[in-house]
Amino acid sequence: MTSKEIRQSFLEFFRERGHEIVPSAPVIPHGDKTLLFTNAGMNQFKNVFLGEGSRSYTRWAYSLVLLYYLARKYSLNSINSLCSWAT
């Protein structure tokens, strides 16, 4: 399987079980001066956790690109994280 097929299969699995499929947060957050870059997979829900907003769903899944720095190799890398949440 390709990485794209794995992502699609993951999202479809949770869609079939009632999860809302939501877009991931961008690496550079828009409109949030408190964040320089996306440091966690939940940035797009920050306003919900702070009690400043809400969503029409309680179960969601998404695919998120993460950046990480390897100090030993002095390199910036990216990985794809598959996420599923329920409240």
Backbone as CSV, one residue per row, in Angstrom:
resi,resn,N_x,N_y,N_z,CA_x,CA_y,CA_z,C_x,C_y,C_z
1,MET,0.836,-1.198,0.000,0.000,0.000,0.000,0.875,1.253,0.000
2,THR,0.412,2.258,-0.680,1.119,3.538,-0.651,0.695,4.310,0.601
3,SER,1.443,5.350,0.942,1.088,6.155,2.115,-0.274,6.827,1.917
4,LYS,-0.577,7.237,0.696,-1.884,7.848,0.413,-3.011,6.841,0.659
5,GLU,-2.822,5.605,0.238,-3.828,4.558,0.445,-4.010,4.245,1.925
6,ILE,-2.923,4.251,2.675,-3.012,4.007,4.121,-3.821,5.114,4.782
7,ARG,-3.533,6.378,4.439,-4.288,7.512,4.996,-5.772,7.403,4.654
8,GLN,-6.078,7.125,3.385,-7.473,7.018,2.968,-8.185,5.871,3.674
9,SER,-7.515,4.754,3.821,-8.100,3.598,4.509,-8.376,3.925,5.978
10,PHE,-7.440,4.588,6.629,-7.614,4.987,8.029,-8.826,5.903,8.176
11,LEU,-8.893,6.936,7.342,-9.995,7.892,7.445,-11.330,7.234,7.118
12,GLU,-11.360,6.369,6.132,-12.599,5.678,5.776,-13.061,4.759,6.905
13,PHE,-12.138,4.086,7.578,-12.462,3.219,8.713,-13.236,4.003,9.767
14,PHE,-12.747,5.196,10.108,-13.415,5.986,11.141,-14.669,6.676,10.622
15,ARG,-14.701,7.049,9.352,-15.912,7.630,8.764,-17.071,6.625,8.865
16,GLU,-16.778,5.367,8.555,-17.797,4.316,8.624,-18.306,4.090,10.050
17,ARG,-17.551,4.528,11.037,-17.940,4.355,12.440,-18.444,5.652,13.073
18,GLY,-18.827,6.601,12.235,-19.478,7.807,12.720,-18.591,8.987,13.039
19,HIS,-17.307,8.909,12.723,-16.418,10.039,12.965,-16.544,11.065,11.834
20,GLU,-16.485,12.324,12.181,-16.403,13.402,11.206,-14.951,13.483,10.736
21,ILE,-14.722,13.528,9.435,-13.368,13.667,8.907,-13.108,15.161,8.757
22,VAL,-12.106,15.661,9.467,-11.813,17.099,9.472,-10.430,17.350,8.882
23,PRO,-10.237,18.521,8.291,-8.910,18.847,7.764,-7.910,19.058,8.897
24,SER,-6.680,18.740,8.646,-5.650,18.953,9.664,-5.303,20.432,9.753
25,ALA,-4.664,20.803,10.831,-4.201,22.183,11.000,-3.017,22.424,10.071
26,PRO,-2.887,23.619,9.527,-1.713,23.910,8.707,-0.451,23.962,9.572
27,VAL,0.688,23.726,8.980,1.950,23.779,9.725,2.167,25.177,10.308
28,ILE,1.825,26.207,9.529,1.898,27.588,10.010,0.464,28.022,10.323
29,PRO,0.082,28.109,11.608,-1.298,28.452,11.965,-1.689,29.847,11.477
30,HIS,-2.896,29.970,10.974,-3.421,31.237,10.489,-4.246,31.912,11.582
31,GLY,-4.027,33.187,11.801,-4.853,33.953,12.723,-4.629,33.675,14.194
32,ASP,-3.537,33.035,14.554,-3.247,32.754,15.966,-1.833,33.242,16.266
33,LYS,-1.716,34.392,16.868,-0.408,34.983,17.151,0.309,34.313,18.313
34,THR,-0.358,33.362,18.990,0.283,32.670,20.114,1.085,31.457,19.655
35,LEU,0.948,31.060,18.387,1.649,29.887,17.872,2.493,30.251,16.662
36,LEU,3.758,29.873,16.689,4.641,30.101,15.546,4.438,29.011,14.497
37,PHE,4.230,27.773,14.966,3.987,26.644,14.079,3.130,25.629,14.821
38,THR,2.586,24.682,14.080,1.745,23.655,14.688,2.630,22.725,15.506
39,ASN,2.441,22.740,16.809,3.274,21.939,17.705,2.546,20.708,18.222
40,ALA,1.283,20.554,17.866,0.507,19.402,18.317,-0.626,19.172,17.322
41,GLY,-1.171,17.990,17.355,-2.227,17.652,16.419,-3.579,18.233,16.735
42,MET,-3.696,19.011,17.776,-4.998,19.524,18.176,-5.114,21.036,18.038
43,ASN,-4.207,21.685,17.362,-4.243,23.148,17.270,-5.534,23.671,16.662
44,GLN,-6.115,22.937,15.706,-7.341,23.415,15.091,-8.528,23.357,16.059
45,PHE,-8.343,22.756,17.231,-9.397,22.679,18.243,-9.064,23.510,19.480
46,LYS,-8.042,24.334,19.399,-7.604,25.130,20.550,-8.742,25.958,21.139
47,ASN,-9.537,26.599,20.284,-10.629,27.431,20.801,-11.685,26.600,21.532
48,VAL,-11.874,25.362,21.149,-12.827,24.483,21.840,-12.304,24.161,23.234
49,PHE,-11.026,23.802,23.339,-10.439,23.455,24.633,-10.388,24.645,25.585
50,LEU,-10.285,25.853,25.025,-10.273,27.059,25.855,-11.685,27.557,26.180
51,GLY,-12.704,26.852,25.682,-14.087,27.240,25.943,-14.548,28.424,25.111
52,GLU,-13.834,28.720,24.034,-14.168,29.875,23.192,-14.898,29.479,21.920
53,GLY,-15.159,28.204,21.729,-15.831,27.738,20.525,-16.371,26.345,20.722
54,SER,-17.050,25.822,19.717,-17.599,24.473,19.791,-17.624,23.862,18.398
55,ARG,-17.873,22.590,18.327,-18.012,21.869,17.060,-19.349,21.131,17.081
56,SER,-19.859,20.837,15.914,-21.143,20.134,15.811,-20.981,18.620,15.937
57,TYR,-19.781,18.146,16.142,-19.505,16.715,16.241,-18.698,16.432,17.507
58,THR,-18.738,15.184,17.950,-17.979,14.787,19.151,-16.947,13.708,18.854
59,ARG,-16.947,13.200,17.623,-15.966,12.190,17.210,-15.382,12.634,15.877
60,TRP,-14.057,12.642,15.782,-13.433,13.109,14.559,-12.123,12.391,14.296
61,ALA,-11.702,12.424,13.036,-10.440,11.812,12.625,-9.820,12.697,11.554
62,TYR,-8.495,12.637,11.459,-7.785,13.420,10.452,-6.373,12.891,10.279
63,SER,-5.740,13.332,9.228,-4.349,13.008,8.943,-3.560,14.304,9.047
64,LEU,-2.455,14.290,9.764,-1.704,15.505,10.049,-0.231,15.322,9.706
65,VAL,0.326,16.276,8.984,1.760,16.280,8.716,2.457,16.949,9.895
66,LEU,3.451,16.289,10.450,4.206,16.810,11.582,5.650,17.054,11.167
67,LEU,6.221,18.118,11.677,7.639,18.395,11.480,8.376,18.119,12.784
68,TYR,9.532,17.553,12.700,10.338,17.356,13.891,11.812,17.550,13.552
69,TYR,12.547,17.942,14.559,13.961,18.250,14.395,14.791,17.176,15.078
70,LEU,15.734,16.620,14.359,16.653,15.629,14.918,17.956,16.334,15.277
71,ALA,18.166,16.581,16.547,19.340,17.331,16.984,20.641,16.613,16.640
72,ARG,20.646,15.300,16.748,21.886,14.565,16.456,22.304,14.717,15.002
73,LYS,21.321,14.779,14.105,21.628,14.861,12.681,21.439,16.269,12.132
74,TYR,20.994,17.190,12.981,20.749,18.569,12.559,19.861,18.620,11.312
75,SER,18.763,17.903,11.376,17.884,17.868,10.207,16.426,18.027,10.619
76,LEU,15.663,18.626,9.736,14.232,18.792,9.924,13.542,17.735,9.075
77,ASN,12.658,16.977,9.690,11.980,15.883,9.003,10.475,16.047,9.134
78,SER,9.744,15.338,8.316,8.297,15.353,8.433,7.783,13.922,8.467
79,ILE,6.708,13.736,9.200,6.011,12.455,9.256,4.518,12.746,9.157
80,ASN,3.744,11.740,8.888,2.308,11.895,8.819,1.707,11.157,10.001
81,SER,0.888,11.828,10.771,0.246,11.242,11.938,-1.224,11.030,11.626
82,LEU,-1.752,9.853,11.948,-3.161,9.556,11.762,-3.828,9.657,13.121
83,CYS,-4.876,10.469,13.225,-5.462,10.804,14.516,-6.949,10.519,14.560
84,SER,-7.403,10.003,15.681,-8.823,9.781,15.916,-9.127,10.229,17.342
85,TRP,-10.207,10.994,17.524,-10.571,11.543,18.829,-12.058,11.404,19.079
86,ALA,-12.421,11.320,20.315,-13.843,11.332,20.710,-13.946,12.022,22.069
87,THR,-15.037,12.788,22.247,-15.247,13.439,23.529,-16.468,12.871,24.218
